[in-house]
Amino acid sequence: MVEDREINMGGGWKMTIRMDVDKYGKSFIEIAKVRNDRKIGRFKLNPRYARDLGELLIDYAKEIDAEGLTGEE
């Protein structure tokens, strides 16, 4: 399917996003927090909600940018 995508979060942490299929043949999107190639936290998302999640994250990012709370100083 789709290869893993990674977002570097700093301090050795990464967020990985990948498409997978469970043992029953259902597709899901796995979002995981990774450090030293170990998945520390995982979340499985039904693909039908991926667009809604993405749009919501973009809205949050716009609000954070507007308030100047990006954490980059």
N, C-alpha and C positions, 0 to 999 in steps of 0.2 A: 504494500500500500504506500503510504507516505512516510518518508524518513523522519527521524526525530528532529525536532527543532529545539534549539536551546536559547535561553536568555540568561546571560551572566548577571548575577545579582550582587557580586562582590563578596569578599571574605571567603572565597572558595565555594560559594553556593551557586547553583544553577537551577533554572526552572526548565523542565523538558515538557514538550507537548508532542504527542504522537497519536496516530489513529491505530486502533487495534480491534481484534475480534475476540469475544469471549468463547468459552467452551461450548456455548449453545448456538454459536454462529451469529450473534448480535454484535453490530459495530458499536464502538464507543471511542471517545476521545479521552486519553489519559493525560492529566496535568499533574506533574510530580515535582517535588522539591528534592534536589539531588546534591550530595556532597561526597567527594571521594568515591564516585560511582556507586553510591548507596542511595536508594530511594528512601527518604525520610518520611515524607507525607505524600499521599496520592489521592487524586480525585478523579472519578470516572464520570464523564459528561455524555449524555445522549446527544448525538450529532445534530438532532433537530433544534437544539437550543444553543448551538455554537454561535450563530449569527447574533442572537439576542445578547449573549454574554459579551461578545466582542463589541457590540454597539454600546452596551452599558459601561464597559471598561473605558471606551473612548470618551463617553460623557463624563465619567469621573476624572479622567486625565485633563479634560478641558476645564472642569471646575477647579481642579488643583492648580493648573497653570494660571487661571484667572485670579486665584487667591494668593499666588506666589508661594505656594507650599511645596515646591518640587524637591526640596532638600538639597539642591545643588547650590552651593554658595562659593 
